[in-house]
Amino acid sequence: MSGFHNILVGVDLTRPLMSATGSHDPVAACTVQNALWVAHASGARLTFISVFPSAEGANEAGREALDRLVGMARDRGIEAHAVPAVGQHWTEIVRTVTENKYHLLVIGTHDPHALRRLLLGSTARKLLHECPCPVWVSKVGTPPVPRNILVASDLTPLSDIAVRVGVSVGHLAHAHTHLLDVVKYPVDRLIGPYPADPISRQYHRRIQEQADAELHAQVDRSGAAADDPSITVHVAEGDGIPDHAIVTFIQEHGIDLLVLGTASREGLAALMQGNTAERLLPEVPCSVLAVKSADFRAVVPAPAS
């Protein structure tokens, strides 16, 4: 059970249609396919939203496209509705999520070039930062049903929720779910690393064993069986920010979906660094599912006692 019962799907219908048949651009198509699978697998209802820059822009063609999406969902037995909106794309989506208490937002990303992304930020990154519910960012080229899922854990209570979500989605998809913690060695920062020193090796081994045990404990708390063959835990070494180790793992294991907990930064830190999901979004080839806050405990069911 994923806990996703009420899902909002953001599709950009202001872009030119790909053909006279009315098919959408690849990002919209990928987003819709992901949303249809999640809703069908979890028994959720879908609401499609497209935000137009003006009332005139919300033309008949856009409304007809939304109606077609609703029809696609209903043909699969999914309860579905459409909400055309007018205004700024990401702010209208955040307002809709907040007012209607959606459990999940599914969007896509066109991943603008690095300079433009730095100066303006993409809609997807703004939603990762501002949206109060979990955000699933679909990327073109990933399968609608994930086969390999990575949950990036830092062993915090928020990552407990991310593990629960990742394991749940993995079971729905019959996927293999990997849990990864990138360990750091605080003592090495104080006195310097000495890899050849037996005491340093013992210290590193102890940190890694503690992380491995904590990851297994997170699996237990997720409600999954301790010997579930579809779940594997991994410990990697990292220096400071764990982004490189996560990206390397994704590339080496063919990951389709990265799940992680993420907290918004404020002020200068938000401008310079963002949160982990925002930083990783343009760096990874897979889709990203960001669990935003501990408030999601109310959505994801606790494991049976």
LUMTORKOL-164225 format. One record per atom (N, C-alpha, C, CB): residue in one letter; x, y, z. Coordinates in steps of 0.001 Angstrom, whole numbers, padded with zeros to 6 digits, always signed. Last residue first. Glycine has a CB too. Layout:
REM LUMTORKOL-164225
AXYZ ...
This chain:
REM LUMTORKOL-164225
S+001658-003857+013702 S+002383-004294+014897 S+002085-005756+015171 S+002007-003429+016122 A+002246-002820+010370 A+001391-003498+011343 A+002228-003975+012521 A+000647-004687+010689 P+003692+000377+009673 P+003696-001071+009580 P+002853-001697+010696 P+005129-001597+009636 A+001535+003154+008845 A+002573+002569+009667 A+002538+001052+009525 A+002408+002987+011140 P+000905+004498+005601 P+000471+003712+006759 P+001644+003134+007522 P-000450+002594+006321 V+001441+007793+004728 V+001981+006454+004590 V+001571+005623+005800 V+003520+006490+004440 V+000121+010062+005808 V-000302+009484+004554 V+000163+008043+004425 V+000216+010307+003400 A+001270+010938+008109 A-000196+010778+008130 A-000694+010085+006872 A-000884+012143+008276 R+003879+011273+007430 R+003541+010139+008293 R+002033+009879+008281 R+004024+010397+009735 F+004238+013640+006172 F+003783+012541+005333 F+003523+011280+006155 F+004807+012253+004243 D+005373+015393+007861 D+003916+015395+007827 D+003373+014231+007012 D+003405+016706+007258 A+008049+015366+007429 A+007535+014346+008329 A+006019+014345+008411 A+008110+014538+009697 S+008368+016110+003902 S+008414+016427+005326 S+007823+015295+006140 S+007670+017730+005615 K+008782+015116+001205 K+009105+016483+001598 K+009234+016711+003097 K+008076+017389+001071 V+010305+012901-000842 V+009383+012970+000289 V+009746+014220+001062 V+009456+011677+001200 A+010687+012720-004256 A+011150+013409-003057 A+010044+013458-002026 A+011631+014826-003390 L+011707+010789-006746 L+010556+010903-005852 L+011052+011466-004530 L+009838+009517-005649 V+012837+011025-010049 V+013123+011333-008641 V+011804+011467-007887 V+013972+012644-008509 S+014111+009029-012801 S+013084+009845-012155 S+013416+010002-010673 S+011676+009211-012338 C+017574+009179-013959 C+016344+008513-013550 C+015327+009518-013012 C+016643+007448-012493 P+019994+010352-014398 P+019181+010034-015569 P+017810+009466-015219 P+019913+009059-016439 V+021038+013207-012427 V+020729+011782-012542 V+019852+011523-013765 V+020029+011276-011265 E+021362+015951-012344 E+022547+015116-012449 E+022246+013646-012716 E+023344+015234-011202 P+019128+017478-011844 P+019744+017593-013168 P+020916+016650-013394 P+020203+018993-013381 L+018575+016393-009130 L+017623+016292-010242 L+018291+016445-011613 L+016541+017345-010086 L+020383+016945-007109 L+020547+015713-007871 L+019681+015662-009121 L+020233+014538-007002 R+019545+019392-006037 R+020897+019260-006585 R+021006+018049-007507 R+021921+019150-005452 E+016955+018762-005191 E+017157+019811-006184 E+018530+019696-006832 E+016993+021187-005544 A+017507+016797-003263 A+016729+016449-004449 A+016925+017486-005547 A+015241+016325-004100 T+018957+018310-001337 T+019585+017197-002043 T+018839+016851-003322 T+019656+015976-001142 N+018331+021861-001842 N+018309+020630-001067 N+018832+019491-001930 N+016881+020320-000550 G+020622+024659-002420 G+019360+023948-002550 G+019324+022735-001634 G+019133+023524-003996 Q+022924+026278-002636 Q+023047+024822-002620 Q+021737+024098-002863 Q+023612+024381-001315 M+022452+029026-002883 M+023744+028486-003274 M+023731+026971-003449 M+024775+028863-002258 L+019790+029486-002051 L+020280+030029-003313 L+021535+029307-003788 L+020560+031515-003171 A+019683+028212+000429 A+018775+027786-000633 A+019269+028265-001988 A+017359+028308-000372 A+021575+029686+001822 A+021809+028260+001588 A+020917+027736+000475 A+021571+027460+002871 L+020380+032202+002004 L+021547+032032+001151 L+021815+030569+000853 L+022763+032658+001797 G+017017+031125+002667 G+018015+032171+002557 G+019151+031839+001603 G+018571+032463+003895 E+016595+027612+003456 E+016121+028994+003365 E+017306+029930+003146 E+015336+029396+004644 R+015770+024345+002236 R+016679+025309+002850 R+016110+026712+002669 R+018107+025206+002232 S+013554+021634+002831 S+013846+022910+002168 S+014867+023705+002963 S+012560+023736+001986 A+014528+018244+002757 A+014039+019380+003538 A+014442+020658+002848 A+014584+019347+004985 T+013700+014968+001705 T+014361+016241+001436 T+013705+017348+002235 T+014326+016571-000063 G+014291+011522+001155 G+013665+012576+001942 G+014415+013868+001712 G+013637+012216+003445 L+014055+009791-001981 L+014810+010366-000878 L+013956+011364-000117 L+016088+011037-001390 V+014435+007605-004658 V+013534+008064-003602 V+014386+008617-002462 V+012598+006903-003101 L+014794+007267-008081 L+015492+007613-006847 L+014484+008179-005858 L+016641+008630-007114 L+014287+004872-010517 L+013623+005824-009630 L+014459+006005-008370 L+012189+005347-009272 D+015957+003230-011989 D+014881+003932-012698 D+014239+005026-011849 D+013817+002941-013137 I+019371+002329-012130 I+018237+002749-011305 I+017240+003543-012147 I+018719+003593-010100 G+021674+000749-012850 G+020538+000945-013742 G+019268+001346-013018 G+020287-000301-014519 H+023928+000623-011293 H+022865-000348-011020 H+021621-000153-011888 H+022475-000268-009570 E+025668+002655-012040 E+026170+001283-012017 E+025066+000245-011873 E+027153+001121-010896 Q+024128+004997-011797 Q+024682+004611-013097 Q+025077+003141-013114 Q+025894+005480-013440 I+023571+004989-009054 I+022474+004991-010032 I+022967+004515-011392 I+021856+006399-010156 F+026153+005188-007976 F+025344+004003-007717 F+024222+003884-008751 F+024759+004052-006292 T+026870+007766-008857 T+027631+006594-009300 T+026826+005320-009110 T+028956+006495-008540 V+025015+009319-007427 V+025000+009326-008891 V+025729+008099-009432 V+025645+010620-009438 I+025874+008742-004789 I+024512+008404-005217 I+024435+008326-006738 I+023500+009442-004685 A+028466+009768-004756 A+028263+008336-004508 A+026881+007895-004963 A+028452+008015-003020 H+027918+012491-005210 H+028703+011721-006178 H+028476+010224-006000 H+030196+012046-006038 D+026401+013344-002919 D+025824+013324-004256 D+026587+012415-005216 D+025781+014723-004810 P+026948+013665-000206 P+026991+012306-000768 P+026563+012208-002228 P+026123+011410+000043 I+029235+016049+001018 I+027952+015853+000359 I+027970+014520-000377 I+027642+017021-000618 G+031861+014450+002637 G+030997+015624+002650 G+029648+015299+002037 G+031652+016785+001903 D+032616+011746+000922 D+033331+012827+001587 D+032472+014081+001522 D+034729+013068+000935 G+031647+008306+001396 G+031546+009615+000750 G+032294+010651+001561 G+030076+010033+000576 E+031076+004880+000787 E+031864+005912+001439 E+031737+007217+000658 E+033345+005483+001556 A+028082+002945+001240 A+029159+003505+000417 A+029877+004580+001206 A+028609+004081-000918 V+026197+000124+001747 V+026899+001210+002426 V+028045+001653+001521 V+027427+000764+003845 H+022986-001255+001060 H+024355-000960+000630 H+024906+000175+001479 H+024406-000592-000883 V+020497-003818+000956 V+021083-002632+001590 V+022545-002503+001179 V+020957-002708+003138 T+017739-004830-000979 T+019167-004976-000692 T+019678-003688-000071 T+019970-005324-001979 I+014819-006609-001594 I+015396-005435-000930 I+016851-005730-000587 I+014587-005056+000356 S+013758-008949-002467 S+013669-007814-003392 S+014254-006538-002803 S+012225-007574-003782 P+013807-010854-000473 P+014883-010884-001480 P+014856-009712-002454 P+014805-012162-002260 D+013350-010250+002865 D+012744-009969+001567 D+013836-009925+000498 D+011952-008629+001602 D+013911-010778+005506 D+014600-011583+004492 D+014009-011383+003097 D+014539-013058+004866 A+012269-009100+006934 A+013714-008928+007070 A+014486-009674+005990 A+014167-009398+008437 A+009498-007729+005196 A+010119-008878+005852 A+011634-008696+005862 A+009728-010204+005140 A+008473-004333+005837 A+008911-005403+004945 A+009528-006533+005756 A+009919-004872+003903 G+007971-002254+007517 G+006958-003299+007447 G+007328-004439+006532 G+005672-002721+007003 S+009863-000400+008026 S+009013-000157+006854 S+007886-001170+006742 S+009846-000185+005588 R+011370-001400+010065 R+010353-000413+010410 R+009430-000098+009239 R+011011+000857+010895 D+013080-003057+008568 D+012141-003645+009533 D+011017-002667+009855 D+012877-004052+010829 V+014511-001086+007189 V+013703-002062+006444 V+012665-002681+007366 V+014598-003167+005821 Q+015784+000100+009361 Q+014815+000875+008591 Q+013936-000036+007742 Q+015532+001893+007701 A+017478-001982+010105 A+016426-001573+011030 A+015372-000735+010310 A+017022-000784+012207 H+019172-001974+007917 H+018316-003147+008137 H+017185-002819+009108 H+019148-004329+008673 L+020386+000510+008442 L+019607+000316+007218 L+018682-000895+007345 L+020544+000143+006009 E+021704-000077+010847 E+020632+000916+010840 E+019768+000793+009584 E+021218+002327+010938 A+023621-001928+009957 A+022610-002345+010930 A+021435-001374+010950 A+023227-002452+012329 D+025115-000272+008263 D+024446-001458+007722 D+023333-001917+008665 D+025465-002602+007495 A+026129+001554+010140 A+025233+002017+009081 A+024448+000853+008486 A+026026+002735+007981 Q+027754-000156+011649 Q+026637+000547+012289 Q+025627+001029+011254 Q+027153+001737+013111 E+029597-000888+009693 E+028733-001914+010291 E+027533-001280+010993 E+029531-002776+011288 Q+030843+001586+009209 Q+030117+000909+008139 Q+029166-000152+008693 Q+031100+000272+007158 I+032026+002072+011713 I+031044+003016+011175 I+030195+002343+010101 I+031748+004265+010596 R+033789-000135+011809 R+032735+000001+012811 R+031646+000956+012325 R+033320+000496+014143 R+035519+000418+009674 R+034690-000796+009641 R+033535-000690+010628 R+035540-002042+009956 H+036747+002740+010617 H+035930+002770+009402 H+034992+001571+009344 H+036824+002799+008157 Y+038095+001663+012867 Y+037113+002735+013029 Y+036190+002800+011819 Y+037816+004088+013237 Q+039840-000130+011615 Q+038843-000636+012559 Q+037726+000386+012772 Q+039505-000984+013904 R+041386+001653+010158 R+040598+000633+009458 R+039495+000085+010356 R+041504-000512+008978 S+042557+003093+012254 S+041676+003782+011301 S+040794+002775+010569 S+042506+004603+010284 I+044063+001046+013429 I+043021+001702+014226 I+042045+002433+013310 I+043646+002688+015244 P+045894+000372+011380 P+044880-000604+011841 P+043747+000039+012640 P+045545-001674+012697 D+046539+002548+008685 D+046627+002373+010137 D+045538+001416+010617 D+046505+003738+010862 A+046151+003091+006088 A+046994+001937+006401 A+047068+001639+007893 A+048383+002162+005869 P+044565+005414+006064 P+043988+004131+005631 P+044821+002932+006024 P+043805+004128+004147 Y+044031+007881+007855 Y+045237+007066+007761 Y+044808+005650+007377 Y+046048+007074+009113 P+042722+011194+007599 P+042575+009755+007358 P+043930+009069+007255 P+041769+009507+006082 G+042672+013616+010278 G+043144+013170+008973 G+042996+011667+008818 G+044594+013575+008767 I+041585+014530+012575 I+042995+014129+012663 I+043566+013661+011328 I+043150+013027+013684 L+039007+015453+011807 L+039735+016107+012896 L+041226+015800+012842 L+039168+015676+014243 R+038052+013877+009843 R+038091+015316+009586 R+038917+016054+010631 R+036680+015882+009550 D+038048+011385+011008 D+039027+011655+009955 D+039142+013144+009672 D+038651+010913+008678 V+035850+011509+012665 V+037179+011580+013279 V+038244+011904+012244 V+037516+010262+013980 P+033644+011195+010885 P+033908+012484+011547 P+035311+012605+012122 P+032915+012698+012646 Y+033176+009846+008018 Y+034019+009506+009156 Y+034413+010795+009876 Y+035283+008708+008702 K+030107+008834+006469 K+031185+009798+006661 K+031936+009405+007921 K+030639+011265+006758 V+028330+006812+004084 V+028860+007093+005416 V+029963+008131+005356 V+029381+005817+006063 V+025428+006712+002531 V+026791+007139+002245 V+027401+007608+003558 V+026831+008272+001152 D+023227+004078+002175 D+023684+005142+003064 D+025127+005443+002716 D+023535+004742+004572 L+020609+002778+000261 L+022006+003208+000285 L+022218+004286+001324 L+022439+003713-001088 L+018644+000116-000787 L+018807+001165+000220 L+020286+001490+000311 L+018234+000727+001616 H+016814-000903-003615 H+018120-000776-002978 H+018069+000346-001952 H+019230-000510-004028 T+014432-003076-004789 T+014639-001830-004056 T+015980-001884-003337 T+013487-001579-003047 H+013133-004270-007762 H+014167-004480-006749 H+014468-003129-006114 H+015466-005126-007367 A+009517-004440-008172 A+010857-003977-008510 A+011847-004437-007447 A+010887-002440-008652 H+006769-004553-008253 H+007532-005813-008294 H+008976-005515-008720 H+006864-006845-009279 A+005455-002236-007800 A+006047-002386-009129 A+006711-003743-009328 A+007058-001293-009366 L+004682-002498-005146 L+003656-002268-006163 L+004186-002579-007558 L+003159-000822-006102 H+007210-002724-003973 H+006292-003864-003935 H+005187-003709-004981 H+005678-004011-002532 G+008194-000125-004466 G+008875-001297-005003 G+007988-002522-005024 G+010110-001586-004204 V+006475+001412-002951 V+006429+001543-004404 V+007105+000347-005060 V+007101+002853-004855 S+007349+000471-000405 S+005961+000322-000826 S+005822+000403-002342 S+005097+001386-000168 V+010016+001261-000378 V+009688-000162-000270 V+008270-000413-000762 V+009846-000651+001185 G+009664+004067-000527 G+010385+003340-001553 G+010077+001863-001557 G+011842+003539-001382 V+008224+004608+001868 V+007637+004913+000564 V+008319+004093-000529 V+007753+006422+000256 R+010085+003767+003778 R+008754+003170+003759 R+008070+003396+002411 R+007896+003746+004892 V+012210+005460+003130 V+012367+004004+003001 V+011009+003333+002915 V+013170+003429+004187 A+011056+007923+003792 A+011458+007658+002415 A+011633+006166+002170 A+012752+008397+002088 I+010801+007546+006546 I+009586+007676+005736 I+009907+007405+004267 I+008962+009087+005902 D+013501+007480+007219 D+012636+006351+007577 D+011370+006361+006718 D+012266+006400+009082 S+014274+010015+006528 S+014636+008940+005604 S+013923+007637+005966 S+016157+008725+005605 L+013261+011338+008765 L+012678+011622+007461 L+013043+010530+006459 L+013144+012991+006952 P+014943+010316+010827 P+013509+009986+010801 P+012846+010269+009463 P+012791+010753+011873 T+018017+009258+009118 T+017233+010188+009932 T+015770+009748+009938 T+017366+011645+009397 L+019695+007885+007419 L+019387+007264+008717 L+018646+008209+009663 L+020669+006791+009380 D+019829+008741+004926 D+020856+009289+005819 D+020568+008893+007261 D+020930+010827+005691 S+019300+006951+001893 S+018993+007164+003304 S+020155+007843+004005 S+018661+005837+003994 A+017825+006656-001103 A+019016+007243-000494 A+018670+007623+000939 A+019524+008489-001306 V+016631+003976-002707 V+016270+004884-001624 V+017564+005373-000988 V+015338+004185-000565 L+016145+003077-006011 L+017145+003397-004991 L+016539+004347-003976 L+018415+004016-005626 I+014808+000470-007949 I+014553+001670-007150 I+015692+001848-006157 I+013181+001577-006409 N+014137-000928-011005 N+015154-000818-009962 N+014987+000519-009260 N+016589-000962-010552 R+011823-000610-012451 R+012326-001972-012228 R+013358-002006-011117 R+012931-002535-013510 P+008853+001362-012578 P+010278+001225-012241 P+010661-000221-011961 P+010619+002087-011032 V+006872+001827-015281 V+006910+001023-014056 V+008378+000807-013687 V+006157-000357-014242 P+007671+003409-017427 P+006524+003829-016605 P+006464+003090-015267 P+005225+003602-017369 P+011278+003835-017609 P+010061+003053-017833 P+008915+003537-016950 P+010327+001571-017571 T+012824+006829-018871 T+012642+005867-017791 T+011343+005102-018006 T+012640+006576-016413 G+012642+008590-020944 G+013579+007481-021085 G+013500+006480-019963 G+014961+007999-021174 V+012124+011570-019135 V+011981+010856-020403 V+013054+009782-020500 V+012074+011832-021606 K+011234+011464-015713 K+012217+011814-016736 K+012025+010942-017971 K+013652+011662-016188 S+009122+012865-013250 S+009348+011849-014279 S+010354+012355-015298 S+008026+011467-014974 V+009147+013398-009953 V+009573+014066-011180 V+009939+012997-012208 V+010782+015031-010914 W+006938+013482-007452 W+007543+012490-008345 W+007852+013218-009647 W+006589+011235-008584 V+006844+014759-004247 V+006878+015130-005667 V+007620+014037-006443 V+007568+016529-005871 P+004797+014958-001294 P+005841+014311-002095 P+005699+014646-003572 P+005798+012798-001901 C+003648+018363-000520 C+003480+016916-000572 C+004638+016284-001341 C+002130+016546-001225 P+004211+021084-000687 P+004130+020472+000643 P+003953+018959+000639 P+003005+021079+001392 C+006639+022580-002818 C+005420+021773-002724 C+005350+021044-001381 C+005358+020759-003882 E+009116+023916-002924 E+007958+024577-002334 E+006759+023661-002077 E+007535+025686-003218 H+011152+022332-004063 H+011441+023189-002912 H+010179+023626-002176 H+012214+024410-003360 L+009972+021033-006156 L+010661+020233-005155 L+010895+021052-003886 L+011994+019709-005709 L+009176+023305-007570 L+008159+022475-006921 L+008788+021551-005884 L+007393+021651-007963 K+011638+024205-008484 K+010843+025067-007606 K+009777+024260-006869 K+010185+026198-008414 R+012354+022043-010095 R+013158+022349-008902 R+012388+023253-007940 R+014487+023020-009305 A+010369+022208-012091 A+010483+021019-011259 A+011268+021309-009985 A+011146+019890-012039 T+010923+024666-013289 T+009661+024492-012565 T+009754+023305-011623 T+008487+024302-013545 S+014381+025548-012678 S+013316+024928-013456 S+012052+024849-012608 S+013737+023519-013948 G+016079+028636-012332 G+015543+027432-011720 G+014442+026851-012584 G+015019+027724-010314 L+017401+030915-013186 L+015950+030948-013024 L+015409+029771-012227 L+015291+030981-014368 L+020193+030491-013083 L+019640+031828-012953 L+018162+031822-012595 L+019845+032586-014225 L+020565+027720-013359 L+021175+028430-012239 L+020494+029768-011997 L+022663+028640-012492 R+019222+027200-015717 R+018752+026557-014497 R+019298+027283-013281 R+019161+025077-014468 R+020786+028626-017497 R+019404+029066-017277 R+018859+028454-015986 R+018504+028678-018483 L+023139+027089-017280 L+023146+028503-016938 L+021740+028998-016640 L+023764+029321-018065 A+022308+024419-018065 A+022857+024707-016739 A+022775+026186-016368 A+024292+024254-016673 H+019105+024165-019729 H+020558+024182-019695 H+021068+024756-018379 H+021106+024985-020868 P+016260+022441-018227 P+016907+023490-019011 P+018424+023475-018842 P+016358+024850-018615 D+014376+019967-018055 D+015772+020105-017641 D+016517+021159-018462 D+016483+018766-017760 H+011804+019367-018318 H+012518+019549-019573 H+013984+019864-019329 H+011875+020657-020394 T+010044+017037-016322 T+011013+018126-016406 T+011652+018148-017779 T+012086+017989-015320 G+006797+016373-014851 G+007959+016048-015667 G+008908+017222-015676 G+007546+015674-017101 I+005012+015192-011907 I+005331+016183-012928 I+006462+015635-013791 I+005724+017556-012287 V+002747+014439-009439 V+003568+013843-010499 V+003757+014899-011582 V+002904+012531-011087 L+002321+014620-006006 L+002328+015397-007240 L+003248+014702-008227 L+002782+016872-006988 L+000275+013185-003494 L+001422+013060-004390 L+001220+013986-005575 L+001612+011590-004861 H-001899+013839-001978 H-000890+012980-001359 H+000374+012882-002196 H-001456+011598-001129 Y-003457+017054-001659 Y-003053+015903-002471 Y-001931+015146-001767 Y-002599+016354-003888 K-005091+019145-000496 K-004393+018124+000297 K-004095+016867-000519 K-005224+017755+001523 N-006213+021328-001662 N-006925+020054-001813 N-006233+018877-001160 N-007116+019756-003254 E-004541+023485-001109 E-005978+023612-000858 E-006691+022265-000861 E-006606+024519-001895 T-001993+022497-001874 T-002255+022934-000501 T-003744+022946-000196 T-001667+024319-000264 V-002287+021985-004618 V-001897+020905-003697 V-002289+021267-002276 V-000373+020628-003778 T-002896+024570-005512 T-003863+023482-005684 T-003559+022327-004753 T-003870+022994-007130 R-000530+025969-004887 R-001805+026380-004295 R-002829+025252-004378 R-002345+027639-004997 V+001267+024574-006520 V+001431+024546-005056 V+000128+024932-004366 V+002569+025499-004614 I+000220+025286-009022 I+000253+023877-008619 I+000395+023769-007102 I+001416+023132-009325 E+000594+028024-009033 E-000766+027498-009109 E-000816+026036-008685 E-001317+027652-010525 T+003387+028149-008966 T+002622+028686-007841 T+001187+028172-007848 T+002629+030212-007878 W+004190+027003-011394 W+004495+026311-010146 W+003692+026841-008964 W+005965+026425-009846 H+002959+028818-013406 H+002828+027360-013385 H+003021+026771-011988 H+003830+026741-014339 Q+000883+031569-012818 Q+002256+031072-012884 Q+002253+029584-012582 Q+003183+031837-011893 G-002314+031267-014495 G-001368+031933-013619 G+000045+031435-013850 G-001759+031732-012174 V-005097+029148-014409 V-004477+030306-015056 V-003538+030966-014053 V-005559+031322-015570 A-006040+025724-015058 A-005762+026854-014164 A-005064+027952-014957 A-004887+026410-012945 P-008193+022894-015282 P-007406+023926-015964 P-007219+025113-015021 P-008098+024377-017291 V-008386+019886-014045 V-008463+021229-013497 V-007604+022157-014348 V-008008+021255-012010 A-010171+016774-014225 A-009243+017745-014806 A-009480+019116-014212 A-009388+017796-016333 H-010213+013387-012934 H-010825+014697-013161 H-009763+015607-013767 H-011405+015305-011829 A-010905+009883-012371 A-010066+010986-012839 A-010883+012240-013096 A-009326+010587-014103 E-010482+006607-011322 E-011291+007817-011133 E-010430+009024-011479 E-011839+007921-009661 I-009635+004119-013616 I-009142+005069-012623 I-010098+006249-012528 I-007714+005551-012979 G-010022+002282-015631 G-010723+002087-014369 G-010282+003012-013261 G-010553+000699-013924 R-008932+002967-017965 R-008175+001999-017163 R-008829+001756-015810 R-006741+002483-016962 D-010620+004911-018852 D-010593+003668-019618 D-009841+002567-018879 D-009957+003905-020979 R-009890+006963-017150 R-011140+006262-016884 R-011233+004958-017656 R-012317+007146-017228 A-007504+007787-018402 A-007495+007240-017051 A-008757+006426-016775 A-007361+008366-016026 M-008433+008697-020880 M-007430+007633-020820 M-007431+006965-019448 M-006033+008192-021138 G-010145+010781-020041 G-010698+009599-020693 G-009739+008433-020674 G-011075+009917-022110 V-008244+012587-019057 V-009241+012026-018140 V-009836+010756-018732 V-010358+013057-017843 L-007003+013153-021498 L-006247+012509-020423 L-007186+011874-019404 L-005325+013524-019732 R-009083+014427-022832 R-008562+013170-023359 R-007764+012415-022293 R-007685+013432-024590 D-009366+016721-021268 D-010463+015752-021305 D-009989+014406-021850 D-011622+016288-022159 L-006964+017992-021927 L-007199+017540-020554 L-008303+016489-020505 L-007564+018728-019654 A-007539+018527-024618 A-006420+017651-024279 A-006557+017126-022855 A-005088+018393-024444 E-009650+020325-024337 E-009905+019032-024980 E-008787+018045-024668 E-010049+019204-026504 R-008270+022440-023207 R-009308+021768-022423 R-009642+020398-023026 R-010578+022643-022350 G-006633+023132-025370 G-006062+022699-024104 G-007057+021951-023248 G-005535+023875-023349 A-008543+023854-027303 A-007649+022735-027569 A-007027+022206-026279 A-006555+023154-028548 E-009738+026108-026150 E-010528+024886-026316 E-009646+023678-026543 E-011499+025035-027471 N-007319+027657-023941 N-008223+027568-025075 N-008916+026215-025151 N-007472+027830-026353 A-006016+029463-022052 A-006728+028231-021679 A-007787+027959-022733 A-007376+028344-020250 G-005279+031897-023041 G-004436+030749-023357 G-005092+029427-023019 G-003133+030857-022630 E-007104+033587-021962 E-007189+033351-023403 E-006377+032127-023799 E-006704+034580-024180 A-006209+033636-019381 A-007515+033022-019640 A-007677+032724-021127 A-008655+033941-019151 S-002702+032716-019402 S-003797+033688-019398 S-005101+032960-019665 S-003565+034807-020454 P-000952+030577-019182 P-000491+031912-018774 P-001592+032959-018711 P+000566+032383-019714 F-002250+027611-017622 F-002105+028451-018809 F-001739+029871-018375 F-003415+028451-019658 V-001561+024505-016342 V-001627+025929-016013 V-001320+026742-017266 V-000634+026288-014863 S-003336+021582-015842 S-002462+022306-016753 S-002666+023785-016488 S-002753+021944-018252 I-003819+018623-014026 I-003837+020078-014017 I-002882+020590-015084 I-003457+020635-012620 F-005774+015843-013264 F-004820+016434-014196 F-004959+017955-014131 F-005052+015909-015654 T-006086+013709-010616 T-006539+015003-011113 T-005440+015554-012009 T-006875+015994-009935 L-006996+010369-009808 L-006107+011325-010461 L-006825+012632-010755 L-005548+010735-011749 R-007101+008106-007061 R-007793+008936-008031 R-006834+009996-008547 R-009055+009585-007413 A-005616+004805-006622 A-005775+006235-006328 A-006642+006915-007384 A-004399+006926-006249 G-004715+002185-006543 G-006146+002460-006394 G-006439+003906-006093 G-006723+001609-005315 S-002106+001619-007085 S-002435+001942-005692 S-003908+002258-005477 S-001609+003109-005232 A-002032+001071-009799 A-001435+000114-008866 A-001874+000357-007431 A+000073+000178-008951 H-003246+003346-010920 H-003853+002024-011121 H-003336+001031-010085 H-003563+001504-012545 A-001458+005376-010109 A-002868+005418-009707 A-003512+004046-009827 A-003639+006435-010557 V+000947+004564-011321 V+000866+004716-009865 V-000589+004666-009402 V+001523+006042-009420 W+000198+004585-014094 W+000623+003353-013424 W+000465+003467-011906 W+002084+003029-013779 L-000476+007260-014490 L-001479+006221-014718 L-001087+004927-014027 L-001672+005979-016215 A+001990+008493-013963 A+000836+008758-013102 A-000235+007687-013264 A+000248+010133-013409 N+003592+007533-016080 N+003954+007266-014684 N+002746+007415-013767 N+005077+008210-014229 Q+002128+008623-018240 Q+002267+007171-018106 Q+002667+006777-016690 Q+003297+006644-019102 V+002422+011394-017779 V+001089+010773-017754 V+001198+009265-017555 V+000324+011080-019059 T+005203+011708-018100 T+004540+012057-016840 T+003200+011356-016718 T+004348+013572-016734 C+005554+010974-020786 C+006215+010210-019724 C+005527+010451-018382 C+007708+010588-019632 A+004054+013008-022037 A+003685+011605-022225 A+004285+010737-021126 A+004145+011107-023603 A+005452+015306-021258 A+004068+015131-020824 A+003655+013670-020934 A+003124+016014-021653 V+007886+014741-022591 V+007856+014913-021138 V+006444+014703-020603 V+008370+016310-020746 P+007219+014601-025345 P+007699+013413-024630 P+007632+013537-023114 P+009109+013121-025033 D+004032+016275-025969 D+005484+016215-026049 D+005990+015088-025151 D+006119+017573-025645 H+001118+014329-026974 H+001803+015396-026274 H+003312+015270-026426 H+001420+015396-024806 S-000927+013877-029888 S-000056+013326-028858 S+000781+014444-028261 S+000849+012210-029432 G-002571+014714-031949 G-002816+015257-030615 G-001965+014638-029530 G-004241+015084-030262 T-002233+014146-034549 T-003073+013209-033813 T-003325+013677-032390 T-002437+011836-033797 A-000428+015884-035531 A-001835+016220-035753 A-002766+015287-035004 A-002157+016183-037232 S+002071+016075-032901 S+001573+015688-034220 S+000114+016061-034325 S+001768+014175-034474 M+002812+017260-030532 M+003840+016616-031340 M+003363+016261-032741 M+004322+015379-030650 L+001747+020583-029705 L+001511+019151-029785 L+002481+018533-030780 L+000050+018854-030187 P+003714+023033-028003 P+003092+022536-029229 P+002878+021036-029172 P+003942+022891-030438 R+002818+023727-024569 R+003798+023400-025604 R+003098+022876-026847 R+004812+022365-025087 T+000804+023867-022799 T+001067+025088-023549 T+002106+024846-024639 T+001537+026200-022609 L+000436+021750-021220 L-000262+021701-022494 L-000088+022989-023284 L-001732+021428-022271 D+002120+020064-018998 D+002275+021348-019685 D+001647+021238-021065 D+003780+021759-019788 V+000655+018638-016142 V+001065+018470-017533 V+001085+019843-018207 V+000108+017486-018290 G+000679+017225-013017 G+000906+018473-013730 G+001407+018210-015133 G+001894+019347-012977 V-001559+015508-011165 V-000630+015322-012278 V-000502+016635-013039 V-001105+014177-013224 L-002180+014454-007882 L-002270+015548-008839 L-001187+015356-009902 L-002122+016933-008128 I-003941+011928-006181 I-002734+012302-006918 I-003034+013436-007895 I-002161+011085-007671 N-004728+010218-003496 N-005232+011418-004175 N-004037+012076-004859 N-005947+012418-003163 H-003411+008152-002330 H-004813+007944-002674 H-005378+009080-003523 H-005635+007792-001415 F-000664+006657-001457 F-001027+007670-002435 F-002456+007421-002900 F-000043+007665-003636 G-000022+004525+000102 G-000488+005715+000801 G-000853+006837-000145 G+000558+006191+001762 S+000747+002090-000989 S+001645+003232-001132 S+001236+004415-000266 S+001702+003661-002572 M+000853-001200+000000 M+000000+000000+000000 M+000878+001235+000000 M-000959+000014+001228 
